[in-house]
Every structure is written in structure tokens, then in C-alpha cells.
Amino acid sequence: MIERTTFAALTPTQRADVIYRQAQSELAQNLWRAALGDGGARNDNPAPWAMPNAQRGGLDGLLALIGEGDTSAAARALATQSEEPEAWAAQSPAAAPSIEAGAPLRGEGLGVNARFAGAINAAAERTGIPAAALATIVDAEAARGRDGSWNVHSRNPRSSAAGLGQFLSGTWEGEAERPGTWLNGEARRRGWLNEAGQVSADARGSLLALRYDPEASINATADYARRNLQRLERAGADIGEGVAEIARAAYLGHHLGPGDAARFLTGGLEPARARRLLNAQVGLASAARRVAEAGDATAAHREWLTAYVERRIRPERFA
């Protein structure tokens, strides 16, 4: 669960947003698990929901933290949370005709998200992931305000995914424990890992709360993208060399997890797996219609995800 000091630093509206999304997550999580099955995690850890609960203490713990602060202000803010932000609306920063792999982002390319340019450029330089590719992955994952600004407190109500990179709790812990990542270095600096290099039980809540730190989330997204691209190449997938190709392959790894992404790129998912993923993404009724139109679940899922990636993963918009 988010630690007391971090929670206290949030404004009442931000506290309400975290609580609102946690409540949605806890209500919907069982349905999400049933829809995806064990293979749907956005990481290479089997069944992250088989691990301890994503935020131990969950909603009860957050409400208890409100009791220690400005209860009336937070409660009023929570009462105003009647609708979801426009999480998946299209954003259109200024387009550019072409981009170079090593080119840093300019503030004007990010538009209302210019404040994240420094963190994205630094993460790109450190990992070798093109800055524009990293920006478009974040743009596809994060919830956004009506003006297109990325919400650093993004939370998926259907899972434990949180932050600008929408990391599941299991993936985030795995990145903290993986030597060489930015998050591993930060976890070691803060004393959150035990002698075996694993996240300490008493530090887990603080680590998960770090997903709401934009610098941490952006760096973790870059590290995860680099690892996924390496795994996809080892699996025989054709990554390509252009920024757009790299961005799309990295996003597939982030969205599907490296295992399913490799199968998607090298020959297609099994029909049962494809149907399960499609059900989770578009709903049972829409999935059934798409499967009937395409002729089989694998083709239907491929058509939907390919169209989604082409529409959302457009790094040229951020150059």
C-alpha cells in the first residue's frame, strides 16, 4: 500500500483519484483474472495475481490514511469523482515527417506533456530506446486528462496496473529485483531489497507507490522495453530498425508480455489464447462479433491489435 508520507503529500483531489481507482480495481479484479487466465500478465512472471495482493491493505488501508489527514477535504474530492478521465482518447502532438533513432525529444513535440521531456530523454540515452518510441508507449499506456496531459496517478480499474507505464505489481517488483535496471538501483539505494536481492515485505507498499513517480515509471518503461526487445529478437521475431518499428515491437512486449508478443510476431497466438485476450480487451459481445467476421479468434485478435497499435503507436507525433 502507498506509504503514509507519500499519501500525505498528495492533494485531496489526487488522494481521491488514487482511492477511486483502487476501489474500482478491487471490484473488477476477479473478473479480469477470469477473462485473462494465467497467461495474460504483462510480464514474464506466471500469474502475478497468485502473488500477495497487489496493494496489501488495499482500499481499507487508503481510507485509514485519509483518517490521519484532512478527511473532510479528501472526502469532498472523492465525492466529485463521478467519471473516468478520458484515458484512451487520441492525442495529437505536432507531427514530424521523420525521426532519427538517437534524436532527443523537444518540449514542443510533447505538447502539454513537455515537463516529462527530461526524464524521457535521460531514460532513452541510458537504455538506447529511441526517445520518441518511449514517449509513444507512455502515451498509449497512461490515462490522460481532457487536455491530453498524462496522469501520473493512472490506475487501471481492471487490474493492478498503475502509473505512467501501467505496470502490474508483479512486473514492477520483478524490475526492482532485476540487476541493472534503474528501479533496481533505486530499490537498493532506499534499502528495499533483502540480502537475496528480493523486495522486503515491509518495503513492498513503498515500492509499488513509486509507480506514481513519473521518473521511476518512465525509466522502468525504458528498461522493460529494452529487455522485451532483446527477448523478442532471441525468439526469432523481426524487430526492424526504424523508430516506428522498434516502438511497435516494444509496445507489443509491454502490452502482451514478451511470451505472447513473440508468438504474436512469429506465427500467431493459439485461438483459445487469442479469444481470451480479445474478450478482455473489447468485451464478450464485441469479441464474438469480431471472431465471426474474421473467421477465427487468432485472426480477429490480430486485426484488432494491429489496428490499435497502428492508431496509437506513432512516435513521429512526438519528434
N, C-alpha and C positions, 0 to 999 in steps of 0.2 A: 504494500500500500504506500501511497505517497507520504513522505515524511512530514512531520509537523512543521518544520521550519520552511520547507518548500511550499506547503499548502498555505501557510500564513502569509507568504509573500505575494500570493495571487490576489487580484482584485476580487470583490464579491461576484462580479459577473463571470470572471474566469473560474472561480470556485464552483459556481453554479453549473458552468459548462462541463467541468470535469465530473461533477456528481451526476448530472443529467445523462452523460454518456456512459458512466459506469452503471447506472440503473438500467439503461437500455441494453447494455452488454450482458448483464446478468440475466435479464428477462429472456434474451434471444439466444443465449449461448448454446443451450441444449438443442435447439432447432438447427443451428448452424452445424453443430457436430454431427447430427443425424444426416444432414444434407451432404456434407463433405466426406465423412468417413475418415479413416486414419491417414489417407494419403494426401489430404488437401492442405497440409500445412505449408506455409511459405518458408520452409526451411528444410534442412535435411535431417532433423530430429524426428523420429517417429512419434506421431500422436502427441503434440505438445499439450493437449488437454488431459493427457494421462498424468501429467506432472502436477505439482501442487497448484491450487487455484491461482489464476493469473495475477490477482491482487488480493493476497490473503487479508481478510478483514473486509474487503470489498466495500460495498455501499455503507454497511454499518460503520466501518472504520472512518470513512469520509464524513459521515454525519456526526460522528463523535468529534472529529476535528473541528467541525463547524461550531460545536458546542463550546469549544475553547476560544473562539474568536468572536467576530462581530456577527452574531447569529441573526439578528433582525435584518441587517443589510444583505447577508448571503441568502437568507430565505426569500427576501423580496426579489433578488435577482433570479433565484431558481424559479420562482413563480412566473417569471416572464419568458422562460424557455419553453415556448409552445410549438416551435417548429424547428426542423433541422436546417442548418445552413445549406446553401446550395453547393453541396460537396463535390458534385461531379459535373457542374456546368462548365462549358468550354470557356477557356481564357485565350485571348489573342494579343500577346505582346507584339511589338513591331516585328514584322517578318524580315528575313535577310535572305538574299539569293543563294548564298553558300556559306559554309563554315569550315574552319580548319580544326583539326583534332586538338591541337595544343592551344587554341585561342582562348584567353580568359574571357569571362563574361563582363559586359559593361552594365552599369546600373540601368541605363535606358532599355536594354534588352529585357530586363526582368520587370520593368514597369513598376507596379505597386509593390513588388517583392524585391526592390533594389537593395533593401537592407540585408538580404541574405547573400549578396554577391561575394563578399569577402570570404564567408565560410565555404561557399561552393567552389570558388577559385582555389582556395587553400587545399580543400579535400581533393580536388581534381589534380592539382600539381603533385600532391603526395602519392596518390594511387595510380595516376595515369589514365583515369576515366575522363573522357572529354567533359569539360565544364557544362557545355550545352546539353550533353546527354544526361548528366547528373541532374540538371535543372528540370528537364522534361520528365524524368522519373518521379522527382518530388512533386511536380505539378500534377501528375496523374494520380499520385497516392494521397496527397494531403487534402483535407477538407478546405473549403475556401469561403470567404465572406462574399457579400454581394458585389464588392468592388474587385473581386478576384484575388484578394490578399490571402496568402496561405495561413491557415490557423494552426499555430504551433501546438494547440491543445486538441488536435484532431483525434477522434476516437471512433472506431468502427463499432456500431451497436450490435453487430452480428458475431463479433469475435473479440479477442483481447488486443487486436491491433491498435496501436496508438502512436501519436507523434507525426512529424512531417513525413517520415519514412514508413509509417503504418507497420511497425514491427510487432509481430506476435511476441508474447512474453518469452516463449521458449527460444525463438530466434535471437532475441536481444540478449538473453543470458548466454547463449552459445557464442555470440560475437564478443561478449565481455570475457569469456573464458578462452577464446581463440588467440594464441600468441601472435603478436604483430599487428593487431588491429588498434585503431585509435581508442576504441572502447576498452580494450584490454589494458592499455596503458593507463587510462583514466581510472579504471577499477582498481588497479594496483596502487596508483597514487593515493587513492582515497581509502585504501585498506579494506576493500570489499571482498577480496579473494582470500581463501584459506591457503594453507600450505600446499594443498594438492592443486591449487590453481582454479578451484571452483568457487562459485559465488557463495558467500556465507549466508546462512539462513537469516540472520538478523540484518543483513545488508540488502536483501532481495528487494524490499519495498523501495529503498532509496535508489537502487539501480534501475528499477522499472520506471520510477518517476523521472529519471534522466531522459527518457524518451521525449519528454516535453521540452527539453532543451534543444533549440534548433541546431546549434553547432554539433552537439552529440548525434542528433538524428541524421544530419547531413553527412557527417563523417562515417557513421555506421552504414548508411546507404551506399557510399562510395566503396567501402571495404567489402560489403556484401556483393556489390556489383562485380568487383574485380574477381572475387572468389568464384562467383557463379559463371562468369565468362571463361575462367580457366577450366572449370568442371565441364562446361558445355563443349569446349574445344577437345578435351580429353575423351568425351563421349562421341566425338565424330561430327558434331554439329558445325555447320558453316556459319561462322560469326560475321564474316565480312570485314572490311577495313574502313568504310566510311563512318562518319559520326552517327548518321541516322541508323545504319545497320547495327552498330555497336549499341546504340541506345535501345533499339527494339529487342535485341537479344538479351541485354542486361535486364530490361523490364520484364521479359518473359520469365527470366530466372527469379526475379523479385516477386512477381505475381503468382507464378505456379510453383515455385521451388525448383531447384536445379534438376531433380529427377524427372518431374513431369515436363519441365521445359525441354530437356534433352529428348524425351520421347516425342514431344510435340514437333520439334525441329527435325528429327531424324526419321520419322515414319508415321507418327500419329499415335494418339492415346488409344487404349483399348476402349471399345464402345461403352462398356459399363462405367469406366472411369470418366470418360468424356461426358456422359449423361449426368453423372453425379456433379461434376463441376459446373456444367451448364445449368442444372437445376438451381444450384447455389447462387449463380450469377444473375440469372434472369427470371427465376421463379418456375414453378412446375408447369403452369399453363403455357407460358411463352416458350419454355423448353420443348414441350410436347409439340407445339406448332412448328417450331424450327426444325425439329427432328423429322417430322412428317414432310416438310417441304424439301429438306436436304436429302432424305432417303435413309440416313443413319445418324447416330449420335456423334460419331467421330467427325463427320463432315459438318454437321450442324455446329458443333463446338468450334471447329477450326474457322468456319465462316464468321461466327460471332466474334471470336477473339482477334482474328486478323483484322476485321473491320474496326474493332475497338482500338487496337494498337496503332493502326494507320491514322485514326482520327485523333488520338491523344498523344502519341509519342512522336512529336515533331520538334526536334531540337533546333531547327532553323529559326523557330519563333523567338528563341532566346539569345541568338547571336548578336 
